[in-house]
Amino acid sequence: MAKDKPTPRPRAETPKGFRDYFGAEVTARKAMLDKIAEVYHRYGFDPLETSAVETVEALGKFLPDVDRPNEGVFGWQDEDADWLALRYDLTAPLARVAAQYRNELPSPYRRYAMGPVWRNEKPGPGRFRQFYQCDADTVGSASVAADAEICAMLSDALEIVGIPRGDYVVRVNNRKVLNGVMEVAGVLDPTDPDRFSHERGVVLRAIDKIDRLGEDGVMSLLTSGRKDESGDFTAGAGLTSHQAATVMTFVSAPRAIARAIAEIEVTGPSHPMFEASLSPHFRNATTIGYLRSIVGLSQIGRDGLDELETIATLLNAQGYGPDRIVIDPGVVRGLGYYTGPVYEAELTFEILDEKGRKRSFGSVAGGGRYDDLVKRFTGQAVPATGVSIGVDRLLAALAAKGRLAADTAGPVVVTVMDRDRMADYMGMVGELRSAGIRAEVYLGNPKQFGNQLKYADKRQSPIAVIQGGNEAEKGVVILKDLILGAKIAQSATLEEWKDQPAQVEVPRGDLVAAVRKMLGQ
């Protein structure tokens, strides 16, 4: 009789596109999010936690990668026939909350949320299917003052976590301006919003890739399509050359404006615009004037530019000039639910890529106005605006600049010299914990003392507490400063460890005070 084949062991590996987070990473993330929450709280925003699972109907279909299965979400059919999915961002759940609790919530409703989101996208280097977001939104205000406030708050949040002024810029645009450009290009019909919706979606995603693909790559996506280096083909929007040229005039606007301002700076006082250029508002005014020439007679385009002027005025009144927040038509945002102002926080300092080349770090946050999202549930227009910070991206930026402020030191480790005296060791660790000191007793096999020291070293412990039989009789404990003694922690014997200068012998009753002193508390 044939023997049954043994059940194969499961592979101990994370699924493709996912990752695990360990102690120091989790601690650093929490420390950063706590600082951001301080800013949000100061601005009057309240925390909100929503379920990780929403109905597919509630989430809607707004992801830019529409060619992925399930419109880019991880979805499944529940036993009651409803289709459910993991949330792909924190904004769509907020729209559901705003509709579900509209009679209980204040209006406007200000909330912030922090947590993981999931996207069924093709993973790649630095691109994961699960990642953290940190959002802040105002629901119920149509005033662009709400948009200006979000931009100011984003600026403050970046500075409080360790990104100084000069290392970042918050760039602001308005989706209405781009809609005006598309109206001029003939791919938006104000009388029929659904007409050309597919083409507009492709245009939005193409423009959003300008930094990665360049103008030639975007031009290909606007017209017949583009084949990448791997041979994969992405269908284009099918615009005519004239339509695409109109859109590309808008796409190239940031570079055209930068060249014009650079010419003034190089020419100096002899340039007719030199005196005007000395005003801190000159760049924003120049940008808005250039865009007015592109949108022409489009009413929606002119409305968008008027809103940008108001936002710039409100920010200037609060002291947020173009050195921190700037009007920039290069901001598009790929998600389809934005209806007005859009913004993006870009870190401007340079880092080295995987090939050792210098490049700017890039975007770490983005958002905008989405006045139609809650309307899906209520049938009534509910204005809303907000921003989302890419938590992992911002953490990576802080690490690149050496600005992670989280305390990643391990606990004080109470070593075990005698199994029969475990109660004594537990008494020591209890005293330390009661005093607010992070501490633990070594719970492995205490037979080899060197292994306890190796464990403490791997835990990044600042201090090891040692009390053998002789020390117990004398009523003392030995405290070893592991920061100074780290180099010998891999091979030291007990006697070698005791002989090192980075240790002190103190009365047992002075344990807590001595540990505090060694920790610098």
Residue pairs with C-beta under 8 A, 6 or more apart in sequence:
14 20
15 129
16 123
16 129
17 121
17 123
17 127
17 128
17 129
17 130
18 128
18 129
18 130
19 128
19 130
21 29
23 408
24 406
24 408
25 395
27 406
27 407
27 408
28 395
28 398
28 399
28 404
28 406
28 408
29 132
29 391
29 395
30 406
31 404
31 405
31 406
31 407
32 161
32 391
32 394
32 395
32 398
32 404
32 406
33 114
33 134
33 391
35 157
35 160
35 161
36 114
36 134
36 157
36 160
36 161
36 389
37 47
37 112
37 114
38 160
39 153
39 156
39 157
39 160
40 112
40 136
40 153
40 157
43 110
43 136
43 149
43 153
44 110
45 110
45 111
45 112
45 136
46 110
46 111
46 112
47 111
47 112
47 113
47 114
48 94
48 97
48 111
48 112
48 113
49 113
49 115
50 87
50 90
50 93
50 94
50 96
50 97
50 113
51 87
51 93
52 86
52 87
52 115
52 116
52 118
53 84
53 85
53 86
53 87
54 84
54 85
54 87
54 92
54 93
54 96
55 82
55 83
55 84
55 85
56 70
56 73
56 75
56 83
56 84
56 85
57 83
58 92
58 93
58 95
58 96
58 377
59 73
59 85
59 87
59 88
59 92
59 93
60 92
60 337
60 373
60 376
61 71
62 92
62 335
62 336
62 337
63 71
63 72
63 73
63 88
63 119
63 335
64 72
64 204
64 205
64 208
64 334
64 335
64 336
65 72
65 119
65 121
65 122
66 72
66 201
68 120
68 121
68 122
69 120
70 85
70 120
72 88
72 119
72 120
72 121
73 85
73 86
73 88
73 118
73 119
73 120
74 85
74 86
74 118
74 120
74 129
75 83
75 84
75 85
75 86
76 83
76 84
76 85
77 83
77 84
78 84
86 117
86 118
87 93
87 117
87 118
88 117
88 118
88 119
89 117
89 133
89 135
89 335
89 388
90 113
90 115
90 117
90 133
90 135
90 388
91 135
91 137
91 337
91 370
91 373
91 386
91 388
92 373
93 113
94 111
94 113
94 135
94 137
94 139
94 384
94 386
95 139
95 370
95 373
95 374
95 376
95 377
95 384
96 377
97 105
98 105
98 109
98 139
98 140
98 374
98 382
98 384
99 374
99 377
99 378
99 382
100 377
102 378
102 382
105 139
107 139
107 140
108 138
108 139
108 140
108 141
108 146
109 138
109 139
109 140
110 136
110 137
110 138
110 139
111 136
111 137
111 139
112 134
112 135
112 136
112 137
113 133
113 134
113 135
114 132
114 133
114 134
114 135
114 391
115 132
115 133
116 130
116 131
116 132
116 133
117 130
117 131
117 132
117 133
118 129
118 130
119 129
120 129
121 127
121 129
123 129
125 354
128 392
131 390
131 391
131 392
132 390
132 391
132 392
133 388
133 389
133 390
133 391
134 388
134 389
134 391
135 367
135 386
135 387
135 388
135 389
136 150
136 153
136 386
136 387
137 150
137 367
137 384
137 385
137 386
137 387
138 146
138 149
138 150
138 384
138 385
138 386
139 374
139 382
139 383
139 384
140 382
140 383
140 384
141 383
141 384
141 385
142 371
142 383
144 307
144 310
144 311
144 314
144 340
144 341
145 314
146 383
146 385
147 172
147 307
147 311
147 340
147 341
147 343
147 368
147 369
147 385
148 310
148 311
148 314
148 315
148 318
150 343
150 367
150 385
150 386
150 387
151 170
151 172
151 311
151 315
151 320
151 325
151 343
151 387
152 315
152 318
152 320
152 325
153 387
154 170
154 343
154 345
154 365
154 367
154 387
154 389
155 168
155 170
155 320
155 324
155 325
155 345
157 389
158 168
158 345
158 364
158 365
158 394
159 165
161 394
161 398
161 403
162 398
162 401
162 403
162 404
162 405
163 347
163 397
163 398
163 401
163 403
165 323
165 324
166 323
166 348
167 347
167 348
167 349
167 401
168 324
168 345
168 346
168 347
168 348
169 323
169 324
169 325
169 326
169 345
169 346
169 348
170 324
170 325
170 326
170 343
170 344
170 345
170 346
171 325
171 326
171 327
171 328
171 330
171 331
171 343
171 344
171 345
171 346
172 308
172 311
172 312
172 325
172 326
172 327
172 328
172 331
172 341
172 342
172 343
173 308
173 327
173 328
173 329
173 330
173 331
173 332
173 341
173 342
173 343
174 304
174 305
174 307
174 308
174 340
174 341
174 342
175 304
175 332
175 333
175 338
175 339
175 340
175 341
175 342
175 368
175 369
176 300
176 301
176 303
176 304
176 307
176 339
176 340
177 250
177 291
177 295
177 301
177 304
177 305
177 308
177 329
178 204
178 207
178 250
178 304
178 329
178 332
179 188
179 298
179 300
179 301
179 304
180 294
180 295
180 296
180 298
180 299
180 300
180 301
180 302
180 304
181 246
181 247
181 249
181 250
181 294
181 295
181 298
181 301
182 188
182 196
182 200
182 203
182 247
183 189
183 190
183 295
183 298
183 300
183 301
184 246
184 294
184 295
184 296
184 298
184 301
185 239
185 243
185 244
185 246
185 247
186 243
187 196
187 199
187 200
187 203
187 237
187 239
187 243
188 196
188 200
189 195
189 196
190 299
190 300
199 237
199 238
199 239
201 336
202 221
202 222
202 235
202 236
202 237
203 222
203 237
203 239
203 247
204 332
204 333
204 334
204 336
205 221
205 334
206 213
206 218
206 221
206 222
206 236
206 237
207 218
207 247
207 250
207 251
207 332
208 332
208 333
208 334
209 217
209 218
209 221
210 218
210 251
210 330
211 362
213 221
213 226
215 248
215 251
215 252
217 226
218 248
218 251
219 244
219 248
220 226
220 236
221 234
221 236
221 237
222 236
222 237
222 239
222 243
222 244
222 247
222 248
223 236
223 237
223 238
223 239
223 240
223 241
223 244
224 236
224 238
225 233
225 234
225 235
225 236
226 233
226 234
226 236
227 233
227 234
228 234
239 247
249 294
250 291
250 294
250 329
251 330
253 287
253 290
253 291
253 294
253 329
253 330
254 328
254 329
254 330
256 290
257 283
257 286
257 287
257 290
260 286
260 290
261 277
261 282
261 283
261 286
263 271
264 271
264 273
264 274
264 277
265 277
267 274
268 274
271 277
276 282
279 285
280 316
280 321
280 322
280 323
281 312
281 316
281 321
281 322
283 322
283 326
283 327
284 308
284 312
284 322
284 326
284 327
287 326
287 327
287 328
287 329
288 305
288 308
288 309
288 312
288 327
291 301
291 305
291 329
292 302
292 305
294 301
295 301
295 302
295 304
295 305
304 340
307 340
307 341
308 327
308 341
311 327
311 341
312 327
315 321
315 325
331 342
331 343
331 344
331 366
332 342
333 342
333 344
333 366
333 367
333 368
337 370
337 372
337 373
338 368
338 369
338 370
339 368
339 369
339 370
339 371
339 372
340 368
340 369
340 371
340 385
341 368
341 369
341 385
342 366
342 367
342 368
342 369
343 366
343 367
343 368
343 387
344 363
344 365
344 366
345 363
345 364
345 365
345 366
345 387
345 389
346 360
346 361
346 362
346 363
346 364
347 360
347 361
347 362
347 363
347 364
347 397
348 360
348 361
349 360
349 361
349 401
350 358
350 359
350 360
350 361
351 358
351 359
351 360
351 361
351 400
352 358
352 359
353 359
361 397
361 400
363 390
363 393
364 389
364 390
364 393
364 394
364 397
365 387
365 388
365 389
365 390
365 394
366 387
366 388
367 385
367 386
367 387
367 388
368 385
368 386
368 387
369 383
369 384
369 385
370 384
370 385
370 386
371 381
371 382
371 383
371 384
372 381
373 382
373 384
374 382
374 384
375 381
375 382
395 404
398 404
408 460
409 460
409 461
409 462
410 438
410 456
410 459
410 460
410 461
410 462
411 438
411 439
411 440
411 459
411 461
412 432
412 437
412 438
412 439
412 440
412 461
412 462
412 463
412 464
412 465
412 515
412 519
413 439
413 440
413 441
413 442
413 452
413 455
413 456
413 459
413 461
413 463
413 464
413 465
414 425
414 428
414 429
414 432
414 439
414 440
414 441
414 442
414 464
414 465
415 425
415 442
415 446
415 449
415 452
415 453
415 456
415 464
415 465
415 466
415 467
416 422
416 425
416 441
416 442
416 446
416 452
417 446
417 449
417 466
417 467
417 468
417 469
418 468
418 469
419 446
421 472
422 441
424 467
424 472
425 441
425 467
426 441
428 441
428 465
428 467
428 477
428 511
429 439
429 440
429 441
431 511
431 512
432 439
432 511
432 512
432 515
433 439
435 512
435 516
437 512
437 515
437 516
437 519
437 521
442 452
442 455
442 456
444 451
444 452
444 455
445 451
446 452
449 493
449 494
449 497
450 491
450 492
450 493
452 464
453 464
453 489
453 490
453 492
453 497
454 489
454 490
456 464
456 482
456 489
457 482
457 486
457 489
457 490
461 482
462 481
462 482
462 483
462 518
462 519
463 479
463 480
463 481
463 482
463 515
463 518
463 519
464 479
464 480
464 482
465 477
465 478
465 479
465 511
465 515
466 477
466 478
466 479
466 480
466 497
466 498
467 476
467 477
467 478
467 508
468 494
471 477
471 478
471 505
475 507
475 508
475 509
476 505
476 506
476 507
476 508
477 505
477 506
477 508
477 511
478 498
478 503
478 504
478 505
479 503
479 504
479 505
479 506
479 514
479 515
479 518
480 497
480 500
480 502
480 503
481 502
481 503
481 518
482 489
482 502
483 502
484 500
484 501
484 502
485 492
485 497
485 500
485 502
485 503
488 496
488 497
488 500
492 500
497 503
504 514
504 518
506 514
